[in-house]
Amino acid sequence: MPAINYPVVYALAELANQAYNVAGYTDAYFAAGVGNLDGSKTAYASRQAWLSALSLTPIVNPNGSTDMGKYWGVMTTANGVLTVAFRGTNSWPDVKIDLGNWDVGLGTTYVQLASWAIPHGGSSTAVLVHHSFLDTYLGVQAGVRAYVQTQLQSSAPPTSIRITGHSLGGALANLCALDLAAFLPSGAPTPQLVTFGCPFVGDQSFATLLNSLAPNAQRFELSWDPVTAHPNLGRTPGGTTDIAYVKAGTATPLTGPDWIQHFMSGYYWALKYGQPHGFNPGVDPTAVITDLTLKVKTADALGAGTDADISVNILGVSWGVLDLPRHNDFERAAYDSYDLFALFPGKIPTGKRIGDLASITFAMTDVGYFDLYDYSWKLAFVDVWANGSQIIHIPFDCWIGPGEESGSAATRTIGY
């Protein structure tokens, strides 16, 4: 499973979220405030003001007869990165695209497959893809290609191309990534595909060609998301043979409560608070650990601090109670730093590598005197430092204590 480059994925998730705003909303909606994934809102005078403020170019089907049929996402270029983000389902006509000529069997969904010829490398490969997804993408193909070509021919051409989308937008992103990978000239950046909650898009030939021309595609899938499991089978027009849908790229499963299911906000929640959490970009998992420090953030909330004993287990070692000399540990909003090798020299393991960091557990081992009526401690996050550098940021955002849902201990899985 590939490591998650959190800054890149957060940015792509937000753009996939913003892409929904391109169609179907009046200027009054923008003036009231556009929702961001972190729960905040930003007001704009109009849709055009929103596009201008974020330097976005809409993805347009010039033949679209309605606002929803015309606008399909946004494109932007900044800091050497060109990003194409497709919106997901946002209207009943979009649902019809999702369903295509949907048919349901016992635990199986069927959607008709259409042939798509992809010229590349002096030849052409025919792949089979969801017919409605293909019709939708072909409506915007010329505009996307033109935007990308213009940017690549500019005085400061992008050095990276990223394609993203959520749900239906993820399906369109798959088609776009394959199209651009085959269409762009030699020397152009290879598109990087990252999707959220994406359904199946094509058959084995489609997945194989996309993996070949645009490798390292990454798809995020929530364990409770039903959209990622469909459709299962398809047939060509007039055909009688069932053909399996196959996904391209590598799946990164995310966990979270069942209520978040398919929504883009759910994917953001799972990325921020779910499991697992990957190492920061550039971290060498084979490096031997020579020092290990935990920087622990107590939440800024009423009653979040504690006077209780808090212990930690990491690297398979129960280090003991975290207690700094002449210091009130775990006060509300505090950011306490614990050098484990200095505090517990007798427990330093030998030969452990960064890749051995598989999980971390914080436990309340004894309640404090001033916690007589409230044994809880709210842990916001922990930054793990090794060999002088931060290697991972792990959100907890949970209460720990005898009466809490998580109990007297909380564990997060880290690394891959």
RALINJO-V222137 format. One record per residue. N is the residue number from 0. RES is the residue in one small letter. PHI is phi in degrees with one decimal (999 if undefined). OMEGA is omega in whole degrees, -180 to 180 (NA if undefined). D_FIRST is the distance of its C-alpha to the first C-alpha in Angstrom with 1 decimal. Layout:
n=N res=RES phi=PHI omega=OMEGA d_first=D_FIRST
n=N res=RES phi=PHI omega=OMEGA d_first=D_FIRST
This chain:
n=0 res=m phi=999 omega=-179 d_first=0.0
n=1 res=p phi=-69.7 omega=175 d_first=3.8
n=2 res=a phi=-67.4 omega=-179 d_first=6.6
n=3 res=i phi=-94.0 omega=172 d_first=9.1
n=4 res=n phi=-84.4 omega=-170 d_first=12.4
n=5 res=y phi=-57.5 omega=179 d_first=14.5
n=6 res=p phi=-58.1 omega=180 d_first=17.8
n=7 res=v phi=-68.4 omega=-176 d_first=16.7
n=8 res=v phi=-67.0 omega=177 d_first=15.0
n=9 res=y phi=-60.3 omega=-180 d_first=18.1
n=10 res=a phi=-64.3 omega=179 d_first=20.4
n=11 res=l phi=-68.7 omega=178 d_first=19.0
n=12 res=a phi=-61.9 omega=-180 d_first=19.1
n=13 res=e phi=-66.0 omega=180 d_first=22.6
n=14 res=l phi=-68.8 omega=175 d_first=23.7
n=15 res=a phi=-62.3 omega=176 d_first=22.4
n=16 res=n phi=-68.1 omega=-180 d_first=24.5
n=17 res=q phi=-63.4 omega=-177 d_first=27.4
n=18 res=a phi=-58.9 omega=178 d_first=27.4
n=19 res=y phi=-61.8 omega=-175 d_first=28.8
n=20 res=n phi=-76.1 omega=-172 d_first=32.0
n=21 res=v phi=-72.1 omega=-174 d_first=33.0
n=22 res=a phi=-133.9 omega=170 d_first=34.8
n=23 res=g phi=89.6 omega=-177 d_first=37.2
n=24 res=y phi=-119.1 omega=179 d_first=38.2
n=25 res=t phi=-83.9 omega=178 d_first=41.6
n=26 res=d phi=-62.8 omega=178 d_first=42.5
n=27 res=a phi=-62.9 omega=177 d_first=43.4
n=28 res=y phi=-61.1 omega=-179 d_first=39.8
n=29 res=f phi=-67.5 omega=180 d_first=38.7
n=30 res=a phi=-67.1 omega=180 d_first=41.7
n=31 res=a phi=-76.6 omega=178 d_first=40.8
n=32 res=g phi=116.0 omega=179 d_first=37.4
n=33 res=v phi=-87.1 omega=-177 d_first=34.0
n=34 res=g phi=-75.1 omega=173 d_first=31.3
n=35 res=n phi=-102.5 omega=-176 d_first=28.3
n=36 res=l phi=-65.5 omega=180 d_first=25.1
n=37 res=d phi=-81.2 omega=178 d_first=26.2
n=38 res=g phi=95.7 omega=178 d_first=29.3
n=39 res=s phi=-79.0 omega=177 d_first=31.7
n=40 res=k phi=-129.9 omega=177 d_first=33.9
n=41 res=t phi=-126.2 omega=-178 d_first=35.3
n=42 res=a phi=-90.8 omega=176 d_first=38.5
n=43 res=y phi=-134.7 omega=-177 d_first=39.5
n=44 res=a phi=-68.0 omega=-175 d_first=42.9
n=45 res=s phi=-164.8 omega=175 d_first=41.6
n=46 res=r phi=-61.6 omega=180 d_first=38.7
n=47 res=q phi=-63.9 omega=177 d_first=39.8
n=48 res=a phi=-64.6 omega=176 d_first=39.9
n=49 res=w phi=-62.6 omega=178 d_first=36.3
n=50 res=l phi=-59.6 omega=-178 d_first=35.3
n=51 res=s phi=-67.6 omega=-177 d_first=37.3
n=52 res=a phi=-62.7 omega=-178 d_first=36.2
n=53 res=l phi=-98.7 omega=179 d_first=32.5
n=54 res=s phi=55.3 omega=-177 d_first=33.3
n=55 res=l phi=-105.4 omega=172 d_first=32.0
n=56 res=t phi=-111.8 omega=-177 d_first=33.1
n=57 res=p phi=-69.5 omega=171 d_first=33.0
n=58 res=i phi=-86.9 omega=-168 d_first=31.6
n=59 res=v phi=-121.6 omega=165 d_first=34.8
n=60 res=n phi=-97.9 omega=-175 d_first=35.9
n=61 res=p phi=-62.4 omega=-180 d_first=39.6
n=62 res=n phi=-96.3 omega=180 d_first=40.7
n=63 res=g phi=-66.2 omega=-176 d_first=39.4
n=64 res=s phi=-93.0 omega=178 d_first=42.4
n=65 res=t phi=-128.9 omega=178 d_first=41.0
n=66 res=d phi=-59.3 omega=179 d_first=39.0
n=67 res=m phi=-66.0 omega=-180 d_first=36.0
n=68 res=g phi=-75.5 omega=-176 d_first=36.5
n=69 res=k phi=-94.0 omega=-172 d_first=36.9
n=70 res=y phi=-108.0 omega=-171 d_first=34.1
n=71 res=w phi=-126.5 omega=179 d_first=30.4
n=72 res=g phi=153.1 omega=-177 d_first=28.6
n=73 res=v phi=-140.4 omega=177 d_first=28.9
n=74 res=m phi=-133.1 omega=180 d_first=28.2
n=75 res=t phi=-154.1 omega=177 d_first=28.6
n=76 res=t phi=-132.4 omega=-180 d_first=28.5
n=77 res=a phi=-155.1 omega=176 d_first=28.4
n=78 res=n phi=53.6 omega=176 d_first=27.8
n=79 res=g phi=79.4 omega=-178 d_first=26.8
n=80 res=v phi=-120.9 omega=174 d_first=24.2
n=81 res=l phi=-98.8 omega=-178 d_first=25.2
n=82 res=t phi=-123.9 omega=175 d_first=23.4
n=83 res=v phi=-115.4 omega=-178 d_first=24.2
n=84 res=a phi=-124.9 omega=180 d_first=23.6
n=85 res=f phi=-97.8 omega=177 d_first=24.7
n=86 res=r phi=-79.4 omega=177 d_first=26.2
n=87 res=g phi=-95.7 omega=-177 d_first=25.5
n=88 res=t phi=-63.8 omega=-176 d_first=28.1
n=89 res=n phi=-143.7 omega=-179 d_first=31.1
n=90 res=s phi=-164.2 omega=178 d_first=34.2
n=91 res=w phi=-61.9 omega=175 d_first=35.6
n=92 res=p phi=-58.7 omega=177 d_first=35.6
n=93 res=d phi=-65.1 omega=178 d_first=31.8
n=94 res=v phi=-60.6 omega=178 d_first=31.5
n=95 res=k phi=-61.9 omega=177 d_first=33.5
n=96 res=i phi=-66.0 omega=179 d_first=31.1
n=97 res=d phi=-57.4 omega=-174 d_first=28.2
n=98 res=l phi=-76.7 omega=-175 d_first=30.3
n=99 res=g phi=54.6 omega=174 d_first=31.8
n=100 res=n phi=-96.8 omega=-174 d_first=34.0
n=101 res=w phi=-54.5 omega=172 d_first=32.0
n=102 res=d phi=-138.1 omega=-175 d_first=33.0
n=103 res=v phi=-122.2 omega=173 d_first=31.9
n=104 res=g phi=-112.6 omega=180 d_first=32.2
n=105 res=l phi=-69.9 omega=179 d_first=31.4
n=106 res=g phi=69.9 omega=-175 d_first=27.8
n=107 res=t phi=-131.6 omega=174 d_first=27.3
n=108 res=t phi=-118.4 omega=-179 d_first=27.7
n=109 res=y phi=-114.7 omega=171 d_first=29.1
n=110 res=v phi=-137.2 omega=-176 d_first=29.3
n=111 res=q phi=-58.4 omega=178 d_first=31.1
n=112 res=l phi=-101.2 omega=177 d_first=29.3
n=113 res=a phi=-120.4 omega=-180 d_first=30.9
n=114 res=s phi=-81.7 omega=180 d_first=30.9
n=115 res=w phi=-134.8 omega=-179 d_first=29.8
n=116 res=a phi=-87.6 omega=-178 d_first=30.7
n=117 res=i phi=-111.8 omega=175 d_first=28.5
n=118 res=p phi=-72.3 omega=177 d_first=30.5
n=119 res=h phi=-164.2 omega=176 d_first=28.6
n=120 res=g phi=56.3 omega=179 d_first=29.6
n=121 res=g phi=82.9 omega=178 d_first=33.1
n=122 res=s phi=-136.3 omega=-180 d_first=32.3
n=123 res=s phi=-140.1 omega=178 d_first=31.1
n=124 res=t phi=-118.9 omega=178 d_first=28.5
n=125 res=a phi=-92.4 omega=177 d_first=29.1
n=126 res=v phi=-121.7 omega=178 d_first=26.3
n=127 res=l phi=-111.5 omega=-178 d_first=26.7
n=128 res=v phi=-137.9 omega=176 d_first=25.6
n=129 res=h phi=-50.5 omega=-169 d_first=26.6
n=130 res=h phi=-63.0 omega=-178 d_first=30.2
n=131 res=s phi=-74.3 omega=175 d_first=30.6
n=132 res=f phi=-60.5 omega=-179 d_first=27.4
n=133 res=l phi=-64.4 omega=179 d_first=28.7
n=134 res=d phi=-56.8 omega=-179 d_first=32.2
n=135 res=t phi=-66.5 omega=-179 d_first=31.0
n=136 res=y phi=-66.2 omega=-178 d_first=29.0
n=137 res=l phi=-61.5 omega=177 d_first=31.9
n=138 res=g phi=-69.0 omega=-179 d_first=34.1
n=139 res=v phi=-113.9 omega=-174 d_first=32.3
n=140 res=q phi=-54.7 omega=-176 d_first=31.1
n=141 res=a phi=-62.2 omega=-179 d_first=34.2
n=142 res=g phi=-67.4 omega=178 d_first=33.9
n=143 res=v phi=-66.1 omega=179 d_first=30.3
n=144 res=r phi=-58.9 omega=-178 d_first=31.0
n=145 res=a phi=-63.5 omega=179 d_first=34.1
n=146 res=y phi=-61.5 omega=-178 d_first=32.5
n=147 res=v phi=-64.0 omega=179 d_first=29.8
n=148 res=q phi=-61.1 omega=180 d_first=32.5
n=149 res=t phi=-61.2 omega=-180 d_first=34.8
n=150 res=q phi=-66.4 omega=-179 d_first=32.2
n=151 res=l phi=-69.6 omega=180 d_first=31.4
n=152 res=q phi=-95.6 omega=-179 d_first=35.1
n=153 res=s phi=-76.1 omega=-179 d_first=35.9
n=154 res=s phi=-69.8 omega=178 d_first=37.1
n=155 res=a phi=-130.1 omega=-175 d_first=33.7
n=156 res=p phi=-66.9 omega=178 d_first=31.1
n=157 res=p phi=-65.7 omega=177 d_first=27.5
n=158 res=t phi=-101.3 omega=177 d_first=25.1
n=159 res=s phi=-138.7 omega=175 d_first=22.0
n=160 res=i phi=-126.1 omega=179 d_first=21.7
n=161 res=r phi=-122.0 omega=-179 d_first=19.4
n=162 res=i phi=-121.1 omega=-176 d_first=19.6
n=163 res=t phi=-145.4 omega=177 d_first=18.8
n=164 res=g phi=170.6 omega=180 d_first=20.3
n=165 res=h phi=-116.7 omega=175 d_first=20.2
n=166 res=s phi=63.2 omega=174 d_first=21.3
n=167 res=l phi=-52.8 omega=178 d_first=23.8
n=168 res=g phi=-62.0 omega=176 d_first=23.0
n=169 res=g phi=-66.4 omega=177 d_first=19.4
n=170 res=a phi=-63.9 omega=178 d_first=21.0
n=171 res=l phi=-64.0 omega=178 d_first=23.5
n=172 res=a phi=-64.2 omega=176 d_first=20.8
n=173 res=n phi=-58.6 omega=-179 d_first=19.2
n=174 res=l phi=-64.3 omega=-180 d_first=22.8
n=175 res=c phi=-66.0 omega=-179 d_first=23.5
n=176 res=a phi=-61.4 omega=178 d_first=20.5
n=177 res=l phi=-66.1 omega=-179 d_first=21.7
n=178 res=d phi=-60.0 omega=-178 d_first=25.3
n=179 res=l phi=-68.4 omega=180 d_first=25.0
n=180 res=a phi=-60.7 omega=179 d_first=22.9
n=181 res=a phi=-82.5 omega=-172 d_first=25.7
n=182 res=f phi=-82.9 omega=-173 d_first=28.6
n=183 res=l phi=-69.2 omega=-177 d_first=28.2
n=184 res=p phi=-70.0 omega=177 d_first=30.1
n=185 res=s phi=-58.9 omega=-178 d_first=28.8
n=186 res=g phi=100.1 omega=177 d_first=27.9
n=187 res=a phi=-74.4 omega=178 d_first=26.6
n=188 res=p phi=-60.2 omega=175 d_first=23.2
n=189 res=t phi=-76.8 omega=-179 d_first=20.4
n=190 res=p phi=-59.3 omega=174 d_first=19.4
n=191 res=q phi=-104.0 omega=-176 d_first=16.0
n=192 res=l phi=-101.2 omega=176 d_first=15.2
n=193 res=v phi=-134.7 omega=-178 d_first=13.8
n=194 res=t phi=-126.0 omega=-180 d_first=15.1
n=195 res=f phi=-129.8 omega=177 d_first=15.7
n=196 res=g phi=59.7 omega=-174 d_first=17.0
n=197 res=c phi=-88.6 omega=174 d_first=17.5
n=198 res=p phi=-76.5 omega=172 d_first=19.4
n=199 res=f phi=-67.0 omega=-173 d_first=19.3
n=200 res=v phi=-120.2 omega=-174 d_first=21.1
n=201 res=g phi=-151.8 omega=-177 d_first=22.0
n=202 res=d phi=-90.4 omega=-178 d_first=22.3
n=203 res=q phi=-61.9 omega=-179 d_first=20.5
n=204 res=s phi=-63.7 omega=178 d_first=22.5
n=205 res=f phi=-65.5 omega=-179 d_first=21.3
n=206 res=a phi=-62.1 omega=-179 d_first=17.6
n=207 res=t phi=-64.2 omega=-179 d_first=18.2
n=208 res=l phi=-68.6 omega=179 d_first=20.3
n=209 res=l phi=-64.3 omega=178 d_first=18.1
n=210 res=n phi=-62.8 omega=-180 d_first=15.1
n=211 res=s phi=-77.7 omega=-175 d_first=17.8
n=212 res=l phi=-86.1 omega=180 d_first=19.6
n=213 res=a phi=-133.7 omega=-177 d_first=17.0
n=214 res=p phi=-66.6 omega=178 d_first=13.7
n=215 res=n phi=69.6 omega=175 d_first=10.5
n=216 res=a phi=-64.7 omega=-176 d_first=11.4
n=217 res=q phi=-129.3 omega=178 d_first=9.4
n=218 res=r phi=-122.6 omega=179 d_first=10.8
n=219 res=f phi=-94.5 omega=-175 d_first=11.1
n=220 res=e phi=-134.6 omega=174 d_first=12.7
n=221 res=l phi=-74.6 omega=-176 d_first=14.9
n=222 res=s phi=-62.0 omega=-178 d_first=15.5
n=223 res=w phi=-99.0 omega=-173 d_first=19.2
n=224 res=d phi=-86.1 omega=-178 d_first=19.1
n=225 res=p phi=-72.1 omega=-176 d_first=21.3
n=226 res=v phi=-63.8 omega=-177 d_first=21.1
n=227 res=t phi=-70.5 omega=-177 d_first=17.6
n=228 res=a phi=-99.8 omega=-174 d_first=19.1
n=229 res=h phi=-136.3 omega=-11 d_first=22.0
n=230 res=p phi=-76.1 omega=-176 d_first=23.8
n=231 res=n phi=-97.3 omega=-174 d_first=23.3
n=232 res=l phi=-130.9 omega=176 d_first=26.0
n=233 res=g phi=-149.9 omega=175 d_first=28.4
n=234 res=r phi=-137.5 omega=173 d_first=31.4
n=235 res=t phi=-74.7 omega=-180 d_first=33.1
n=236 res=p phi=-55.0 omega=-180 d_first=36.4
n=237 res=g phi=80.7 omega=-178 d_first=38.9
n=238 res=g phi=-79.9 omega=-179 d_first=36.4
n=239 res=t phi=-120.4 omega=-177 d_first=36.4
n=240 res=t phi=-100.1 omega=176 d_first=33.1
n=241 res=d phi=-71.1 omega=180 d_first=30.1
n=242 res=i phi=-121.5 omega=-176 d_first=27.0
n=243 res=a phi=-77.0 omega=169 d_first=23.6
n=244 res=y phi=-77.7 omega=-179 d_first=21.4
n=245 res=v phi=-134.5 omega=-179 d_first=17.9
n=246 res=k phi=-91.1 omega=175 d_first=15.1
n=247 res=a phi=-93.8 omega=175 d_first=13.8
n=248 res=g phi=78.3 omega=-177 d_first=10.6
n=249 res=t phi=-114.9 omega=180 d_first=7.1
n=250 res=a phi=-81.4 omega=170 d_first=7.4
n=251 res=t phi=-115.0 omega=-179 d_first=6.6
n=252 res=p phi=-71.6 omega=178 d_first=9.2
n=253 res=l phi=-120.3 omega=178 d_first=11.8
n=254 res=t phi=-114.3 omega=179 d_first=14.8
n=255 res=g phi=-179.7 omega=179 d_first=18.3
n=256 res=p phi=-63.7 omega=-173 d_first=21.9
n=257 res=d phi=-64.8 omega=-176 d_first=23.0
n=258 res=w phi=-70.4 omega=-176 d_first=25.4
n=259 res=i phi=-83.1 omega=173 d_first=22.9
n=260 res=q phi=36.6 omega=-166 d_first=21.6
n=261 res=h phi=-97.7 omega=-170 d_first=21.4
n=262 res=f phi=-65.5 omega=178 d_first=23.1
n=263 res=m phi=-61.2 omega=177 d_first=21.7
n=264 res=s phi=-62.7 omega=177 d_first=23.0
n=265 res=g phi=-66.4 omega=178 d_first=20.9
n=266 res=y phi=-66.1 omega=177 d_first=17.6
n=267 res=y phi=-63.1 omega=179 d_first=19.1
n=268 res=w phi=-58.9 omega=-177 d_first=20.0
n=269 res=a phi=-65.9 omega=177 d_first=16.6
n=270 res=l phi=-64.6 omega=-175 d_first=15.0
n=271 res=k phi=-83.9 omega=-173 d_first=17.9
n=272 res=y phi=-122.6 omega=-177 d_first=18.6
n=273 res=g phi=-81.1 omega=180 d_first=15.9
n=274 res=q phi=-130.5 omega=-2 d_first=13.1
n=275 res=p phi=-87.0 omega=176 d_first=10.7
n=276 res=h phi=-117.9 omega=-177 d_first=11.5
n=277 res=g phi=-92.0 omega=177 d_first=9.7
n=278 res=f phi=-67.6 omega=177 d_first=12.1
n=279 res=n phi=-63.1 omega=178 d_first=14.4
n=280 res=p phi=-57.2 omega=177 d_first=14.2
n=281 res=g phi=87.9 omega=-180 d_first=15.9
n=282 res=v phi=-75.3 omega=179 d_first=15.3
n=283 res=d phi=-93.4 omega=-177 d_first=15.5
n=284 res=p phi=-67.9 omega=-179 d_first=13.8
n=285 res=t phi=-88.6 omega=-178 d_first=16.3
n=286 res=a phi=-68.4 omega=177 d_first=19.3
n=287 res=v phi=-71.9 omega=-178 d_first=21.8
n=288 res=i phi=-79.6 omega=179 d_first=22.7
n=289 res=t phi=-106.7 omega=172 d_first=26.3
n=290 res=d phi=-154.4 omega=-175 d_first=26.7
n=291 res=l phi=-143.6 omega=-178 d_first=25.0
n=292 res=t phi=-127.2 omega=175 d_first=26.2
n=293 res=l phi=-109.3 omega=176 d_first=25.4
n=294 res=k phi=-107.7 omega=-167 d_first=26.8
n=295 res=v phi=-106.6 omega=180 d_first=27.4
n=296 res=k phi=-104.5 omega=172 d_first=28.5
n=297 res=t phi=-82.3 omega=-175 d_first=30.8
n=298 res=a phi=-63.2 omega=176 d_first=31.1
n=299 res=d phi=-94.1 omega=-178 d_first=34.1
n=300 res=a phi=-146.2 omega=-179 d_first=35.5
n=301 res=l phi=-58.2 omega=179 d_first=38.7
n=302 res=g phi=77.7 omega=-175 d_first=38.6
n=303 res=a phi=-70.0 omega=-178 d_first=35.1
n=304 res=g phi=-73.2 omega=-180 d_first=36.4
n=305 res=t phi=-150.1 omega=173 d_first=37.3
n=306 res=d phi=-103.1 omega=-176 d_first=39.7
n=307 res=a phi=-76.0 omega=173 d_first=37.8
n=308 res=d phi=-79.7 omega=178 d_first=36.2
n=309 res=i phi=-117.9 omega=178 d_first=32.4
n=310 res=s phi=-114.4 omega=-177 d_first=30.5
n=311 res=v phi=-136.4 omega=173 d_first=26.9
n=312 res=n phi=-125.3 omega=178 d_first=24.6
n=313 res=i phi=-151.4 omega=-174 d_first=21.8
n=314 res=l phi=63.0 omega=-179 d_first=20.7
n=315 res=g phi=74.7 omega=-178 d_first=22.3
n=316 res=v phi=-114.4 omega=171 d_first=25.6
n=317 res=s phi=-87.1 omega=-170 d_first=28.0
n=318 res=w phi=-74.9 omega=-178 d_first=29.5
n=319 res=g phi=117.8 omega=-176 d_first=32.3
n=320 res=v phi=-76.6 omega=178 d_first=33.8
n=321 res=l phi=-81.7 omega=-174 d_first=32.9
n=322 res=d phi=-149.4 omega=179 d_first=36.4
n=323 res=l phi=-85.9 omega=180 d_first=37.5
n=324 res=p phi=-61.1 omega=175 d_first=41.2
n=325 res=r phi=51.7 omega=-177 d_first=43.6
n=326 res=h phi=-148.0 omega=173 d_first=40.9
n=327 res=n phi=-83.3 omega=-177 d_first=40.3
n=328 res=d phi=-79.9 omega=170 d_first=36.7
n=329 res=f phi=60.1 omega=172 d_first=34.6
n=330 res=e phi=-75.9 omega=179 d_first=37.2
n=331 res=r phi=-52.5 omega=177 d_first=36.4
n=332 res=a phi=67.7 omega=-179 d_first=34.3
n=333 res=a phi=-73.8 omega=176 d_first=34.3
n=334 res=y phi=-125.2 omega=-173 d_first=31.5
n=335 res=d phi=-94.6 omega=-178 d_first=32.0
n=336 res=s phi=-113.3 omega=-177 d_first=30.7
n=337 res=y phi=-126.2 omega=175 d_first=30.4
n=338 res=d phi=-82.2 omega=-173 d_first=30.2
n=339 res=l phi=-63.4 omega=-179 d_first=29.2
n=340 res=f phi=-68.1 omega=179 d_first=30.4
n=341 res=a phi=-80.7 omega=-178 d_first=33.7
n=342 res=l phi=-76.2 omega=-176 d_first=34.2
n=343 res=f phi=-130.9 omega=-176 d_first=33.4
n=344 res=p phi=-61.3 omega=-179 d_first=34.2
n=345 res=g phi=-78.7 omega=-177 d_first=34.8
n=346 res=k phi=-113.4 omega=-177 d_first=31.3
n=347 res=i phi=-69.3 omega=178 d_first=29.3
n=348 res=p phi=-78.0 omega=-179 d_first=27.0
n=349 res=t phi=-103.8 omega=174 d_first=27.1
n=350 res=g phi=73.9 omega=180 d_first=24.4
n=351 res=k phi=-73.4 omega=-179 d_first=21.5
n=352 res=r phi=-110.8 omega=-179 d_first=18.7
n=353 res=i phi=-57.3 omega=179 d_first=16.6
n=354 res=g phi=-64.5 omega=177 d_first=13.5
n=355 res=d phi=-79.8 omega=179 d_first=15.8
n=356 res=l phi=-76.4 omega=-174 d_first=15.8
n=357 res=a phi=-97.0 omega=-179 d_first=14.2
n=358 res=s phi=-161.5 omega=177 d_first=16.5
n=359 res=i phi=-141.9 omega=-179 d_first=19.7
n=360 res=t phi=-128.5 omega=171 d_first=22.7
n=361 res=f phi=-108.2 omega=-178 d_first=25.9
n=362 res=a phi=-135.2 omega=172 d_first=29.0
n=363 res=m phi=-89.3 omega=-173 d_first=32.6
n=364 res=t phi=-97.9 omega=177 d_first=34.6
n=365 res=d phi=-160.8 omega=-179 d_first=38.0
n=366 res=v phi=-72.6 omega=-178 d_first=39.4
n=367 res=g phi=-91.2 omega=-179 d_first=41.5
n=368 res=y phi=-60.3 omega=-177 d_first=45.2
n=369 res=f phi=-86.7 omega=177 d_first=44.7
n=370 res=d phi=-102.7 omega=-174 d_first=42.1
n=371 res=l phi=-57.4 omega=-177 d_first=44.9
n=372 res=y phi=-105.0 omega=-180 d_first=44.4
n=373 res=d phi=-150.6 omega=-175 d_first=40.8
n=374 res=y phi=-84.1 omega=-169 d_first=38.3
n=375 res=s phi=-87.4 omega=172 d_first=35.2
n=376 res=w phi=-133.9 omega=178 d_first=33.1
n=377 res=k phi=-102.2 omega=179 d_first=30.8
n=378 res=l phi=-91.3 omega=180 d_first=27.8
n=379 res=a phi=-81.9 omega=-180 d_first=26.4
n=380 res=f phi=-162.3 omega=173 d_first=23.6
n=381 res=v phi=-135.1 omega=172 d_first=23.0
n=382 res=d phi=-102.6 omega=180 d_first=22.1
n=383 res=v phi=-99.3 omega=179 d_first=21.0
n=384 res=w phi=-114.6 omega=176 d_first=22.6
n=385 res=a phi=-142.0 omega=178 d_first=22.3
n=386 res=n phi=55.3 omega=174 d_first=24.4
n=387 res=g phi=84.5 omega=-178 d_first=26.1
n=388 res=s phi=-133.6 omega=175 d_first=23.2
n=389 res=q phi=-71.8 omega=-177 d_first=21.3
n=390 res=i phi=-106.6 omega=-179 d_first=17.7
n=391 res=i phi=-163.8 omega=174 d_first=16.6
n=392 res=h phi=-110.4 omega=-174 d_first=18.4
n=393 res=i phi=-119.8 omega=174 d_first=18.1
n=394 res=p phi=-70.7 omega=172 d_first=20.2
n=395 res=f phi=-111.1 omega=179 d_first=22.1
n=396 res=d phi=47.0 omega=-179 d_first=24.9
n=397 res=c phi=-146.8 omega=174 d_first=26.5
n=398 res=w phi=-87.8 omega=178 d_first=29.8
n=399 res=i phi=-121.7 omega=-179 d_first=30.1
n=400 res=g phi=166.5 omega=-175 d_first=33.3
n=401 res=p phi=-56.6 omega=-176 d_first=35.1
n=402 res=g phi=-98.5 omega=-176 d_first=35.9
n=403 res=e phi=-92.8 omega=-180 d_first=32.5
n=404 res=e phi=-60.1 omega=180 d_first=30.1
n=405 res=s phi=-78.6 omega=-179 d_first=27.4
n=406 res=g phi=79.9 omega=-176 d_first=30.1
n=407 res=s phi=-85.0 omega=179 d_first=30.9
n=408 res=a phi=-147.9 omega=177 d_first=27.4
n=409 res=a phi=-138.6 omega=-177 d_first=24.1
n=410 res=t phi=-123.2 omega=172 d_first=20.6
n=411 res=r phi=-127.3 omega=176 d_first=17.3
n=412 res=t phi=-82.8 omega=-179 d_first=14.0
n=413 res=i phi=-132.3 omega=179 d_first=12.6
n=414 res=g phi=74.2 omega=178 d_first=9.9
n=415 res=y phi=-134.7 omega=NA d_first=6.7
